[in-house]
Amino acid sequence: MGNPGKEYDKTPHNVGFSLLQQYVAEKSLGKAKSKWRSLAWDHWVGDVKIIVLLPQTYMNLSGEALRLCVKDNDIEIENILVVHDDIDLNLSNFKFKSGGGEAGHKGLKSITASLSTQCYTRMRVGIGPRPINNLSDFVLKRFSNEDNDVILSRFPLMLESIDFWCGRGTVETMNRFNGTDNKKIE
């Protein structure tokens, strides 16, 4: 999840967009299609079709775009992975979670309302620690160069975890990648 427009690049709220844009670049998926009120790419991993979706509805209406994609492609809820920022995880930590509440995240609230369920998988990407004051200003202000470097340094492992999830599902991905430091288990 994220917000469209250059003014939101490198902001904590757009870490999901940034990660998926890196995924698209590394997979050489080419030019996006404009579908479902989103920028969309699709490709195949074996016999599994993967759709990468960057809603252009802004964060708080992300569910509208996802609902259109899910409906047109007859996607089962257990095959949805939502990548989003999480203020309650330290910067660059990440965790997979199946279902649960929205913890005040308006984008997740939109998705839950649009899908009529909380039972989708989330990849929570840490942008914390939580600021003492205005959360809105924090999530929409660009990362410092140092924080941006920290988050980007973790993208390779995050991208590996997305590929792993596509092939193995939520439980195995949680077992392999969830942890205080997300070190890969050999």
C-alpha positions as CSV (number, residue, x, y, z in Angstrom):
1,M,0.0,0.0,0.0
2,G,1.0,3.6,-0.5
3,N,0.1,6.9,-2.1
4,P,0.5,7.7,-5.8
5,G,2.7,10.7,-6.7
6,K,6.4,11.7,-6.5
7,E,5.7,13.8,-3.4
8,Y,5.2,10.5,-1.4
9,D,8.3,8.7,-2.7
10,K,10.7,7.7,0.1
11,T,8.1,8.4,2.8
12,P,7.4,5.8,5.6
13,H,3.8,5.5,4.5
14,N,5.0,4.4,1.0
15,V,7.4,1.7,2.0
16,G,5.0,-1.0,0.6
17,F,5.0,0.8,-2.8
18,S,8.7,1.1,-2.7
19,L,9.3,-2.5,-2.0
20,L,6.9,-3.7,-4.7
21,Q,8.4,-1.3,-7.2
22,Q,11.7,-2.9,-6.5
23,Y,10.1,-6.3,-7.0
24,V,8.8,-5.2,-10.4
25,A,12.2,-3.9,-11.4
26,E,14.0,-7.1,-10.3
27,K,11.6,-9.3,-12.1
28,S,11.8,-7.1,-15.2
29,L,8.0,-6.9,-15.5
30,G,8.1,-3.9,-17.8
31,K,5.4,-1.3,-18.1
32,A,2.4,-1.3,-15.8
33,K,-1.1,-1.7,-17.0
34,S,-3.7,0.7,-15.8
35,K,-6.4,-1.5,-14.4
36,W,-8.6,-1.7,-11.3
37,R,-7.9,1.9,-10.4
38,S,-4.2,0.8,-10.0
39,L,-1.0,0.2,-11.7
40,A,-0.8,-3.5,-12.3
41,W,1.7,-6.1,-13.5
42,D,1.3,-9.8,-13.8
43,H,3.7,-12.7,-14.3
44,W,3.9,-16.4,-13.8
45,V,6.0,-18.2,-11.2
46,G,5.7,-21.8,-12.4
47,D,2.0,-22.4,-12.8
48,V,1.0,-19.6,-10.4
49,K,-0.1,-16.2,-11.7
50,I,1.2,-13.3,-9.6
51,I,-0.4,-9.9,-9.8
52,V,1.4,-6.9,-8.4
53,L,-1.0,-4.1,-7.6
54,L,-0.2,-0.5,-6.7
55,P,-3.6,1.2,-6.0
56,Q,-3.8,4.7,-7.3
57,T,-6.7,5.5,-4.9
58,Y,-4.5,6.8,-2.1
59,M,-3.8,4.8,1.0
60,N,-7.2,5.3,2.7
61,L,-9.1,3.8,-0.2
62,S,-6.8,1.0,-1.1
63,G,-9.5,-1.6,-0.6
64,E,-11.6,-0.3,-3.5
65,A,-8.8,-1.1,-6.0
66,L,-8.0,-4.5,-4.4
67,R,-11.7,-5.5,-4.4
68,L,-11.9,-4.8,-8.2
69,C,-8.8,-6.9,-8.9
70,V,-10.0,-9.8,-6.6
71,K,-13.4,-9.8,-8.3
72,D,-12.1,-9.8,-11.9
73,N,-9.5,-12.5,-11.2
74,D,-11.5,-14.7,-8.8
75,I,-8.7,-14.5,-6.2
76,E,-9.2,-16.5,-3.0
77,I,-8.6,-14.4,0.2
78,E,-5.7,-16.7,1.3
79,N,-3.9,-15.8,-1.9
80,I,-3.7,-12.1,-1.1
81,L,-0.6,-10.5,0.4
82,V,-0.9,-6.8,1.5
83,V,2.5,-5.1,2.0
84,H,2.2,-2.1,4.3
85,D,4.0,0.2,6.7
86,D,3.8,-0.6,10.4
87,I,4.7,2.0,13.0
88,D,4.8,-0.6,15.8
89,L,7.7,-2.4,14.3
90,N,11.2,-1.0,14.4
91,L,12.6,0.5,11.2
92,S,13.3,-2.2,8.6
93,N,12.0,-5.1,10.6
94,F,9.3,-7.0,8.9
95,K,6.8,-9.7,9.8
96,F,4.1,-11.7,8.1
97,K,0.7,-11.9,9.8
98,S,-2.5,-13.7,8.8
99,G,-5.6,-11.8,9.6
100,G,-6.1,-9.6,12.6
101,G,-7.1,-6.0,13.3
102,E,-6.0,-2.8,11.6
103,A,-4.3,-1.1,14.6
104,G,-5.6,2.3,13.4
105,H,-4.2,1.9,9.8
106,K,-6.8,3.4,7.5
107,G,-5.5,1.6,4.5
108,L,-6.0,-1.7,6.2
109,K,-9.5,-0.6,7.4
110,S,-10.3,0.1,3.7
111,I,-9.1,-3.3,2.6
112,T,-11.0,-5.1,5.4
113,A,-14.2,-3.3,4.6
114,S,-13.9,-3.9,0.9
115,L,-13.1,-7.6,1.2
116,S,-15.6,-8.1,4.1
117,T,-12.9,-10.0,6.0
118,Q,-9.7,-9.5,8.0
119,C,-8.4,-12.9,6.9
120,Y,-5.8,-11.8,4.3
121,T,-2.1,-12.0,4.8
122,R,-0.1,-8.9,5.7
123,M,3.6,-8.2,5.3
124,R,4.2,-5.6,8.0
125,V,7.3,-3.4,7.2
126,G,8.6,-1.5,10.2
127,I,8.9,2.2,10.1
128,G,9.0,2.8,13.9
129,P,9.7,3.7,16.5
130,R,6.3,5.5,16.9
131,P,6.8,9.3,17.2
132,I,5.6,11.0,20.3
133,N,3.7,13.7,18.4
134,N,1.8,13.9,15.1
135,L,1.8,10.5,13.4
136,S,0.4,11.9,10.1
137,D,3.3,14.2,9.7
138,F,5.8,11.4,10.5
139,V,4.4,8.9,8.0
140,L,4.3,11.5,5.2
141,K,7.7,13.1,5.7
142,R,10.5,11.7,3.7
143,F,13.0,9.3,5.4
144,S,16.3,10.7,6.3
145,N,19.1,9.5,4.0
146,E,20.3,7.2,6.8
147,D,16.9,5.7,7.5
148,N,16.3,5.3,3.7
149,D,19.6,3.4,3.4
150,V,18.6,1.2,6.3
151,I,15.3,0.3,4.8
152,L,16.8,-0.3,1.3
153,S,19.5,-2.6,2.8
154,R,16.7,-4.9,3.9
155,F,14.8,-5.0,0.6
156,P,16.7,-8.1,-0.7
157,L,15.6,-10.2,2.2
158,M,12.1,-8.8,2.1
159,L,11.9,-9.6,-1.6
160,E,13.1,-13.1,-0.9
161,S,10.4,-13.5,1.7
162,I,7.7,-12.4,-0.9
163,D,8.9,-15.0,-3.4
164,F,8.9,-17.6,-0.6
165,W,5.3,-16.7,0.4
166,C,4.2,-17.0,-3.2
167,G,5.5,-20.6,-3.3
168,R,5.0,-21.8,0.3
169,G,2.1,-19.7,1.8
170,T,1.7,-17.8,5.0
171,V,2.5,-20.3,7.8
172,E,5.8,-21.5,6.3
173,T,6.8,-17.9,5.5
174,M,6.0,-16.8,9.1
175,N,8.1,-19.7,10.4
176,R,11.0,-18.9,8.2
177,F,11.1,-15.0,8.2
178,N,9.4,-13.8,11.4
179,G,11.8,-13.0,14.1
180,T,13.4,-10.1,15.9
181,D,16.1,-9.7,13.2
182,N,14.6,-11.6,10.3
183,K,17.8,-13.6,9.6
184,K,17.2,-16.3,7.2
185,I,17.0,-19.8,8.7
186,E,19.2,-22.2,6.9
